[in-house]
Amino acid sequence: RTGEEEIVDLLRHGQGVLNILPLAGVKEEVDAAIVELYPEGRRAADETLSVRAVGK
């Protein structure tokens, strides 16, 4: 059996909690790429968070 077959077998038999280590940093990389593409969105999000923190 190959690694791919083993993963499919795990998913088919209800073991849905699966963490593949090479994907650990993917979210951070995607977030950073989004900020690079849309820096104005990051500033707007920061302003929204600061307003919420102050309670306005």
C-alpha positions as CSV (number, residue, x, y, z in Angstrom):
1,R,0.0,0.0,0.0
2,T,1.1,3.5,-0.8
3,G,1.0,6.5,1.6
4,E,-1.9,7.9,-0.3
5,E,-3.9,4.7,0.1
6,E,-3.2,4.7,3.8
7,I,-4.5,8.3,4.1
8,V,-7.7,7.5,2.2
9,D,-8.1,4.4,4.3
10,L,-7.9,6.4,7.5
11,L,-10.4,8.9,6.2
12,R,-12.9,6.3,5.1
13,H,-12.8,4.5,8.5
14,G,-13.8,7.6,10.4
15,Q,-10.5,8.8,11.7
16,G,-11.0,12.4,10.7
17,V,-8.4,14.0,12.9
18,L,-5.4,14.1,10.7
19,N,-2.4,16.4,10.9
20,I,0.1,16.3,8.1
21,L,3.2,18.1,9.4
22,P,4.5,19.6,6.1
23,L,1.2,21.7,6.1
24,A,1.8,23.2,9.5
25,G,3.0,26.6,8.2
26,V,0.6,26.9,5.2
27,K,-1.9,29.1,7.0
28,E,0.8,31.6,8.0
29,E,2.1,31.6,4.5
30,V,-1.3,32.2,3.0
31,D,-2.1,34.9,5.5
32,A,1.2,36.7,4.7
33,A,0.5,36.4,0.9
34,I,-2.9,37.9,1.4
35,V,-1.4,40.8,3.3
36,E,1.1,41.4,0.5
37,L,-1.6,41.4,-2.1
38,Y,-4.1,43.5,-0.2
39,P,-2.2,45.6,2.4
40,E,-5.2,48.0,2.7
41,G,-7.3,45.1,4.0
42,R,-4.8,44.5,6.8
43,R,-4.9,48.1,7.9
44,A,-8.7,48.1,7.9
45,A,-8.7,44.9,10.0
46,D,-6.2,46.4,12.5
47,E,-8.4,49.6,12.8
48,T,-11.5,47.5,13.5
49,L,-9.6,45.5,16.2
50,S,-8.3,48.7,17.9
51,V,-11.8,50.2,17.9
52,R,-13.2,47.0,19.5
53,A,-10.4,47.0,22.1
54,V,-11.2,50.6,23.1
55,G,-14.9,49.8,23.2
56,K,-16.2,52.4,20.7
